[in-house]
Amino acid sequence: MSEQSPVKQQGDALENLLHERRSFPPSADFAAGAVAQQSVYDEAAAEGPEFWARQARSLLTWDEDFTETLDWSDAPFAKWFGGGKLNAAYNALDRHVEAGRGDRVAIYFEGEPGDTRTYTYAQLTEEVKKAANAFESLGVSKGDRVAVYLPMIPEAVITMLACARIGAVHSVVFGGFSADALRNRIDDAEAKLVVTADGSYRRGKPTALKPAVDESLAKEGHTVTSVLVVRRNGEPVEWTEGRDIWWEDAVGSASAEHTAVGHDSEHPLFILYTSGTTGKPKGILHTTGGYLAQTAFTHLNTFDLKPETDVYWCTADIGWVTGHSYVTYAPLVNGATQLIYEGTPDTPHQGRWWELVEKYKVSILYTAPTAIRTCMKWGRDIPGKFNLDSIRVLGSVGEPINPEAWMWYRTVIGANGNQKEIPAPIVDTWWQTETGAHMIAPMPGVTATKPGSAQVAVPGISIDVVDEMGESVPNGSGGFLVIKEPWPAMLRGIWGDPERFKATYWSRFDNMYFAGDGAKKDEDGDIWLLGRVDDVMNVSGHRLSTTEIESALVSHPSVAEAAVVGAADETTGEAVVAFVILRGSAKDDDDIVATLRNHVGREIGPIAKPRHILVVPELPKTRSGKIMRRLLKDVAEGREAGDSSTLADNTVMQQIAESMRS
Ligand code: WT7
């Protein structure tokens, strides 16, 4: 925990936001036709947890109805929809085919080089059945863990759903993580199968994935018996006989008959690792019934989904929770048609995204502020070349969206370059890997939205902002964001570490979930997120732990000590800046900086490489030895360092300043 209150810490952001007074009510037309009406708030308020029971029954198909809505007797370990049985893959696939919707497009896939594939619900169901049979023939059964290390290609979704179908627990590892990071996750979850690809395409070039899998499994002592390899870019790969199998051989030859059986509502669906305040990533565990109910409900209501006519596009990678909840699960459970794009937004040109919106007539776009700010930097002329008229709802996720980016998103994208009289509503959605689904978000037909605010709790969700003592703050004040009641999609724990689950989220305040975010209630009681209050950074919407990067740095023989901070960055939100003290024998030159950046890339992954590494003689520490990152943040952001009176040695900041000048 930082020594300062989140409000003081986020002073500048808060100052700016306090001046934001604009508010945009839904248009009469949009409101009249919207999925979510005021009544959904009224019902949620009146019904309590039964509201979710009703959603779970209407949005999902249960093989056995549940007998108990919520069991909170073993808090903070929740059980939702006890006694119920359902199959996630059946809900995402088969039931749509059985209901005569088999010809509806489930996925439009566009590869970075421009290759395309279309899967109807019937075709996707068949592929998942084949993959489920193939996984079973490789010895994967209910409860086994499967590591998924794939690019954004349809096989990623097929793999996740095939696991869900047979009750295996997937653990998706983002392709940008290193061989070491992959191995740590494989070991922690004791995965039996790894599903990967030869590689992918990025910025017009083939990139490799399989070599990282080979490297991660090179050292003995792991639990993996098979590696299934999708052929995506045709680059040569090394092959371990008896372990490696081509996807096309295993899945291609498998039977397309597979009956989905219902699993318990609380059966584990997936583990997804995320960074915390310590060096070791946490395996966030999600289960089936509650997760599907809340992701489906929010996808339908927050995005005002009309499954028959909308084309939905979420730009997130399946390596993150957004790709789990709002690419793989909710859109398919809701029978939506969605676009999946493999590559970067600027390949082969900076208008690629908008070209795709025009080509597929995307009507709901869900992306991150960092992407919006990047497009702003490239200029409005670029989206201006494309027809974005199809867009009717815009979503934002991953970090606070600044009012400038919000307004740009609204006029340039949501109003097709100011040509539409009524721009598409923007829904800023606050949630986390741990919450599984949207927790704070406007309902686009009900809520008047303010640029930069995530607004209000989702119906059926209990959110508050509290002070240090856990007391609810009045409107106009800031504090810590908490969740006051259990929610269906909540994490069920940290894989293999129940104590850490309690300590991380439930010990800061009594009977409340502590999210780790600072927030403010404005005069109307609307919620504004102010960023993390712990040692977690947010770089381009990706969560990185300062401690994890520090451990990576000190694992290098040249480094004696390291401190990492997130420095404000116009495009990426935050940028990683590292301060290191070298060991006596190491030389301070350009080489060492490059070496250390690459070292972090190897230990964690390219996304964690520090933007800047500054070699310093000392680090500012309190008398109890805690590094005062606040002071380093001042340096990293080019400010005069703040109050350093609690330092054990108050000449340290001067020493750092001098070393920067030399
Ligand atoms: C952290 C969670 C939620 C999926 C992607 C990130 C920040 C997320 C918002 C938002 C302000 C946001 C928070 C949160 N965050 N969405 N709309 N406004 N901040 O998932 O990696 O688990 O990170 O991202 O700080 O705690 P994640």
Residues whose N, C-alpha, C, O or C-beta is under 5 A from the ligand:
A	BS01	WT7	T322 S396 V397 G398 E399 P400 D428 T429 W430 W431 Q432 T433 E434 A515 D517 L529 G531 R532 G541 R543
